[in-house]
Amino acid sequence: MQNAVGFLSQARHIDVQINSKLEELYSLKAMAEKVTTTYQSDMVDGSRDVHKREGIICKIIDLQNEINSDIDQLVDLKIAIRQIIESLPDMEGRTVLNLRYVRLLKWQEVADTMGYSLRRVHNFHDRAIRYLESETE
């Protein structure tokens, strides 16, 4: 597998995008709650608020659909990543890659979870990546 790290890292990038969109969604929902219809004798002003709120709700729905699509893509990618990881003969390498690229843990969290030093975890990782890249040459 040429550039195995690049392929495996895609899940982290999609996860970051999803989290960014979730923050945007939270912001839009807060904005929608702030928009209130004003009851004035002039219907034009009141209808403007309604249209503004409708516009925000449409954006919320669109963003929710994007997030759902991204989540589907992430789930499919993680399945593919798991299948690749399972091809490794080395249990430590499988564990490191699973923790890092499927569970999306930070390096120190991987080391802590496995009970190894950070250096040792990087060694397991590098060995696993070399194996994956040599399998597709």
Residue, then its C-alpha position, 0 to 999 in steps of 0.5 A: m500500500q503506497n502511502a499507507v499513512g495517507f490512506l489511514s489518516q483520511a479518517r482523522h481528517i473526516d472526523v475533524q470535518i464532522n466536528s467542525k460542521l457540528e460546531e457550525l450546526y450548534s451555532l446555527k441552531a443558537m442563531a435560529e433560537k435568537v431570531t424571533t418574530t416581531y409583532q408589529s403593525d407593519m407586516v413587512d418587518g414581521s415577515r422578514d424575521v420569518h423568512k430569516r428564520e426559515g433560511i436558517i432552518c434550511k441551512i440547518i437541514d442542509l448541514q445536518n444532511e452533510i454531516n450524516s453523509d460525512i458520518d456514512q463516509l467515515v464509517d465506510l472508511k473505518i471498515a476499510i481501514r480495519q480490513i487493512i489492519e487485520s492483514l498485519p501479522d503483528m498484534e502490536g502493530r494491529t493494536v497501534l494502527n487500530l487505536r490511532y486510525v480507527r479510534l483516532l487516539k492521540w499518540q500519547e493516548v495510544a501509548d498509555t492505552m497499550g502501556y508502552s513508551l511513546r518511542r515503542v509505540h512509534n516503532f510498532h507503528d513504523r514496522a506496521i506501515r512498512y509491512l503494509e507498504s511492502e505488501t503492495e509493491 
